[in-house]
Amino acid sequence: MTAVPDVPSAAGPGPRPARLVLEGVSKAFGATRALIDVSLELQAGEIHGLVGENGAGKSTLVKILAGVHPPDQGTITLDGQPAAVHGPAHARALGIAVVHQEPRLFPDLTVAENVFMGHAPTGRLGSVDWRTMRRATERRLRELDVPLDPGSLVRGLSMADQQLIEIVKALTLDARVLVLDEPTASLSTHEVERLFAIVRRMRDRGVAVLFVSHRLDEVFALCDRATVFRDGRHVTTALTADLTTADLIRHMVGRAVERSPRAEHPIGQPILEVAGLSRAGAFEDISFVVRGGEVVGLAGLVGAGRTEVARVLFGIDRPHAGEIRLDGRPVTFDSPAAAMRAGIAYVPEDRHQDGLVLDFPIATNVSLPILTRLFRLFVRPSVERRLAEGYGEQLRVRMRDVDQLVASLSGGNQQKVVLAKWLATRPRVLILDEPTRGIDIGAKVEVHRIISELTASGLGIVLISSDLPEVLAMSDRILVLHEGRLAAEISRAEATEERVMFAATGAARVAEGPAAGAAGSPR
């Protein structure tokens, strides 16, 4: 097994006991070797980071611990005892709680029912004790400061709320090991801080925490040690105090990664103009302009109304007031199909649920939005494949061929297929909702390159992202929303993290420039 340094526990000096040990674990799916002779030790009372590019084997390891996949080779030891995990229920019974990257909830059940799925409290006659279930859920929600009703249905809740429910669900188990797979991808800064406080409390109670993340700043902020996987192999394990961000990136990709700045190019004429747009209960009086070759960033805390604005622009929801103009002409959309015909495309936040048909090939996914344009009577696979191959080459999708199932691609390459699908509609305006959520730093650089190339070709882009450095790096202007209202419009030259967060938290309402519809001075 790979040697790892002893780390003093939170309670005092000395090595921590090994809680979970994997030795020589391998897993293959057909000809694809996802894990190759991997060894890893999680210590009681530590938070252990796991990083690596998409396809490095992190998700496979998580699924092995969750009981979804058995290892082909190797052993797992829990508190010194051999532990073969025979399924998700058995993993939970062993005290291994897993919060997956994509929420796995039952939409037509309540919050409380999802939290206690598989281990509901029962009364004397064996029936479900609904009152105890609700009270226990309320208590856990209060611990996380989550304002959700335990009796409300999950359907319709935001990705952030669903992620928090998954975390609450894990906390109801008497966990010895807690595995968090990209738990902060859809959370606001405040929600992340709340989650970290809970995770640290669990660590201090002796729980071994495995924290899987692409956000390296969070790994350094939270984790005692970090392990790097690359191409299914263990590369290194070290104290985070002995590592730098550059070290981790070099271990992850096998080389140094340079983030190239956005290339400067002329900004064209207004394409999309939004004036006084409102939707009751979601947002109010939103006004802005998107010009050709421009990236307009939408920043704000989760729940500020960013995705709700995008849904109206794409015809998913109807506005109650305001006007949308394309090329100076008023337009109304009663469906996404109408928005597509007008030249608007939308890459949604949840690529699995809303962006892709995972069991379809790449070629089929790319052609889905334009089937009626491509084919009048029947689908011609050769045309479909040529279309997908063209976009695959342009976006540098790592694939065997376009007949490969989308489900078998890494997260970053799945995101590129979503981009290809909507670029095939030849849009004038592209709305990107959390386009780099859950993808590694190498894939993120690739998505940023694609955005730069698209704007250089004259496309107007609306970028919604909870990754503030991404918004600052990619946007020509940043619109900051707070509680459904436009709190600030900040130029690229004047944008800083502090200024954006100041507006996002409601500390200031600043509107600069004609697109905001009102003049204002920065504070």
N, C-alpha and C positions, 0 to 999 in steps of 0.2 A: 504494500500500500504506500502511496505517496506520503512522505514525511511532512508533518505540519507542525508549526510551532505551538508550544503551550502558551495560553493566554490567561492572565489573571482574571478571576471571576469578579462580578460586580460586588460580591460580598467580601472579597479580600484576595490576597495573593495566593499563588499556587495554581497548578493545572486543573482544568475542568474535566469532569468525567465524560467519557465518550457516551453519547446518547444513541446516535444512529451511525452505523458504519457500513459503507458499501465497499466491497473488494472485488476487483476484476469483473465488473458488470459490463456485459455487452448485449446489444440488441440490434437486430437487423430486420428490415421490412423488404422481403424479396432480395434484390441485389443491392439495396441501399443499406449501408451500415451506419445506423444512427448513433450508436454508442460503441466504443471500442476499448475494452479493458480499462474501464473507469473505476477509480477508487476515490472515496470521499468520506470524510469524518465530520459529523455534526456533534458539537459538544453541548452538554446541558448548560443552560444559562448563557448562551452566546447567540448573536445574530450573525449568520454566515451568508455573505453575498455570493451569488452565482451569476456570472456574466459571460457573454459570448455573442457572436453574430447569429442571425437567424440561420437555422440549419446546423448549429454547433452541437445540438443534442440536449439542450436545456429542457425543452418541453418533453422530450422522451423520458428523461430522468424523472421529471415531475410526475408523469403518467405512471411510471413504474412504482414510485412511492405511493401514488394514489390507488394502486391496484388495477389500473386500467389495462396495462400491459405487463405480462410477466417477463423477467429478463431471460435471455437465451443462455447466458452463463453468468457466473459470479454469485456472491452471497450478500445477504443483508442481515445485519445484527442490530437488535434493538435492546438497549440496556444489558448487553452482554449475552443475550439469548438469540439464537437463530430465528429469523422472522421471514417466512415466505408469505407475501401479501397475495391473498386469493381473490381479491375484488375490492371495489370501493367500500362496501359495507364492512369488510374485514379490516381494511385500513383504518377506518374510523374506530372500530372496536379495539384495535391495537393502540389507539391514541395518536394516529397520524391524521391531522386535519389539513386539507389542501384547499386553497382559494385559487381557482383557475383564472387565467388571463381574461377569458370570455365568460361572463356570468352564465351559469347553467341553472336557471330557475324555471319554475312552472308558471307561465304568465297568467293562467286563470285561477291560481290559488292565491291566498292572502300572503302578506309578508310573514306573519307568524307561522303559517303552514309550511312555507318554504324554509324558514329558519329551522324548524324542528322536523323536516322531512327525514323519515327513517329512524328517528329516535324521539317520537312524540311522548310526552308524559301521559300516563294512564291512571285511571281511578281503580277502586277496589274490584270492580267487575271486568276490568280489562279494556274498558272503553276510553277513548281519548279525553283527557282532562283539558277541555278548551280554555277554562279560566286560568289554570296554571300556565298553559302555553302562552296565552296572551300576556300575562303579567311578567313571565320570564323574558319574553321578547321585548316588552316595554323597558324592563330593567337594562337589558343589553343595549337597546337603542339609546337610552339615556347616557350610558357609559361612553358611547361614541358621540354623543351630542347630535344624534341624527333625528331630524324632525319628521319622522314617518309614523303613520298610523298602522299598528300591527294588523288591523282588520282590513286594510285596503288591498286591492288586487295589485299584483306586480305588473300586469299589462299596462303599458303607457308610462311607466316610470322611466326616468332618464338612465343612461348608462352608469352615471356616477352613483345614483341611488341603488341600482342593481348590484354594483360592485360592493357597496357598503353592506347590503343584505347578505352577500356571500361571506363577508368578513364576520358579521354578527353570527351567521350560521356556524362558522368555524369556532367562534368563541364559546358557543354553547356546549361544545364537546370538551371533555376533560383531556385536552391535548397534551401529549408529551413532546410531539414534534409538530410545528406549524410551518407549512410550506405556502409562501405567498408568491404567486406567479404574476408579475407585472401588476401589483395591486393598485398602483397609483396612477395608472394610465389615464383614467377619466376623472380624477379627483382634483379639486381646487387646492391652492396652497394651504388654506385653513384646514381642509379635510385631510390633507397629507400630514400636517402637523398633529392632528388629532389621532390619526392612525398610528403614527410613529410613537406617540405617547403610550397607546395601548400595547403596541408590540414590545416596547421597552419594559412595561410592567410585566408582560408575560415572560420575557427573558429573565427578569429579576426573580420570578417565581420558579425558575429552573427549566423552563421550556426551551428546547432547541429550535431556533427559527432559521429556515432557509428562505432568503429573500432574493428572488430572481427579478432582475430589472435591467433595462437598457439605459436608465437614467443614472449615469455614473456619479453625479453629484449626490444622489440619494444613497448610493452604496457607501460613499465616504462618510456621509452624515450619520448613517444608521448602523453600519456593520462593523463588527470586530475583526473579522477576517473576510477575505474574498478569494473565490476560486474562479479560474478562467477555463472555459472549454473552447476548443477550436476543432472543427471537422470531426466531431464525435469523440475527441480525445481530451483527457485532462492535461492542461498545459502548466498551471502553477496554482499554488495556494500560498497566501502570505497575509500577514497583518496589514490591514488597510493603512495603518500608520506608517508602514514601510513602503507604500506604493504612491504613485502619482497617477493622474488621469492619463498622461501620455504612456505610462507603463502599462496600464490596463488595455488601452487601445492597441498598443504594439503587440501585446500577448494575444488579443482577440483576433486581429487580422493578419498577424505575422509581418506587419510593416507599420510604419508611421502613416497616419491618415491626416492629410491637410485639407481643411475646409476652405475651399476657394470662395472669395467674396462674390456677390452677385455682379455680373457684368452690367455696366451702365449702357442704356440705350434710350432713344427718344420715347417720350410718352405721347400717345396720340390723342385723338378727340374722344369725348365722352361716348361710351357705348351703352352703359346701363345707368339710369338715373332713378333714384328712389326718393320720394317726397312725402313726408308725413305718414309713413306706413305704420299701421297699428293693427294688432290682433288682441282682442280682449283677453286678459289674464296671462298674456305672454310677453308683449312688448308694446310700446307706445311712441308715436311721433318720431320714427326713425327716418333720417334723410342722409343720403350720401350719393356719391358719383363714382363710377368705375370707368377708367379710360383705357383705351387700347394700349397694351404693353405695360400695364400697371398692376401691382399686387396691393390690394387693400386688405390689411389685416383686421380681423375682428377679435378683440381681446376682451377678457372679462372673466369673472369667477363662474364656476359651474352654476347654471340656473339663471344667468344674467339675460338669456334670451337670444344668444348667438345662433344656435341651431334652429330655433323657432323662426328667426328671420330667414334663414336659408330655406326652410321648408315652404315658406310662403313664396319666395322668389322662384322656387322650382314647381310650384303648382300643387304641392301635396296638401297644404292647408290654404284656406281663403283668408285674405285680410278683411278687416271690418272698416278700415279707412285708409286713405292715402292713394298714391299713384305710383305705378312703375312705367318707365319709358325706356324703350330700346331704340337707339339711333334717333332719338327725339320724338318717337311716336308712342302714344299711350298703348299699353298692352294689358290684357287680363288673361290669366291662365286658370282654367278649370280642371286641369290635370297635368301631371308631369309630361305626358306626351305633347301637350300644347306648348309647354316651356321648351322642350327639346326642339320642336319644329321652329320655334322662334330663335333658337341659338343659345339656350342656357343648358348647361350640364351640371350635375351635382354628384360629387363623390362623397358618400355618406360616412358617418363616423364609424358605424359597425359594419365592417366589410363582410363578415360572415353572414350576418342576418339580413342585411339590406343591399350589399354590393355584389355578391357572387352567388352562383349556384355551384356549391363545392363539389358535387358529384358529377358535374358536366366537364368536358374538356375545355382547355384554354380557348380553342378556336370558337366553340359554341358560346362561351361567355362573352367574348369580344364582339360577336356579331348580334347578340340578343337585342340591343336597342334599335338596330337598324335592319332587322329582318325584312320588313315590308319595303324598304328602300332597295335592298340588295336583290331580293327574290320576289317575283310576282306570283309564280305558281308553285314552285318547289325549291327546297334548299339544295344548293350545289356545294358539296363539301370542299371541292377544290378551290372555289372562290372564297369560302369561309376560311380555309387554311391560309391562303395567300394574304388575306387581310390581317389575320392574327400574326403571321410571320413578319409582316412589315412592321407592325407596332412592336412586336417582340424584339426585333432588331433595334428599332429606334429607342426603346426604353430599356434595352439590355436585360431582358428577362432571362434568368438562369433556368433553363428547362431542357428536358430531353427533346421534345418536339411539341407542337401545338395540339397534339392529340392527348397529351398528358392531362390527367385529372387535376383540377385546380387545388383540390384538397391535399395533394401530395407536395405542393410547393411550400417554401418557407413563407413566413408572414410578409417579408419585404417584397418577395416576388408576387405574392397574391395581391398586394397593394398596387404593384405595377400593372397587373392584369385589370384591376378596377379602373385605373387611369386609362389604359388602352381602350377599354370598353366605352368610356365616355368620350375619349378623343375621337373615336370612330364616328361619333355623331357630328363631327366638325363644328364644335360650338364657337360662339363669339365670346361668351363669358363662362368661365369654369369656377364652380364653387367647390372648395376643398375643405371638408369638415374633418379635422384631426387627421391629416393625411399621413403622419408619421407615428401614429399611436401604435405602440407594441412592436416596432421594428428596430433593428439594431443600428448602430451609428454608421456603418458602411452603407446600409440601405437608405438611411436618412440622407446621407450626402448625395446618393443617387437621385432621390426624390427632389431634393433641392436643385440639383442640376437640371432635372426635367422641368421644374417650374421656371427656372431662368430661361431655358430654351423656348418654352411656350410663350413667355411674355415678350421675348425678343422677336417672335413671329407675329406679334400684334394682338395676342389673346389678352383679355382682361381677366384677372383672377381675384376672387374673394377667398382669403385664407383664414379659416377658423382654427385656432390652436390654443391649447392650454400650456404649451411649451413656450414660455415667454421669450427665451433667447431665440427661438425659431421665428417668432413673430417679429422681433426686432431686426433679425438678420435678413429676412426675406421681404418685408413690407416696404412699400414706398410711402404709404400713410397708414396710420393705425387708428381705428375707431374703437373706443373703449365703451363697453356697455356695463351698466350697473342697474340691477333690478328692472330690466326691460326698457331702460331709457339710455339715450346716448349721453355719456358722461364727459367724453373728450374726443377730439380729433387731433392727432399729433403727427407732425411731419416726421419723416425719416431722420432728418438732421437733428431734431429736438427730442427724439424718443429715447428714454432711458427706462430701465426696469423700475426704478423708484417712481417715476412719473406715471407710468402705466398702472402700477399697483395702487398708487395714490388715488387715481380716478376709479379703478375697478372696485375698490372698497367703499366708494361713495364719499371719500374725503374731499373731493372736488368735482365740480361739473364744469368742464372747459369745452368750448366748441370753437375750433379755429378753422378759418377758411370758409369759402362759399358753400362747400358741399354740406356743411353742417346746418346751414340755414340760419345761422346766427353768429355774430362776432363775439369773441371773448378773449380774455387775456389769461395766459398761464399763471398758475399759482403754485 
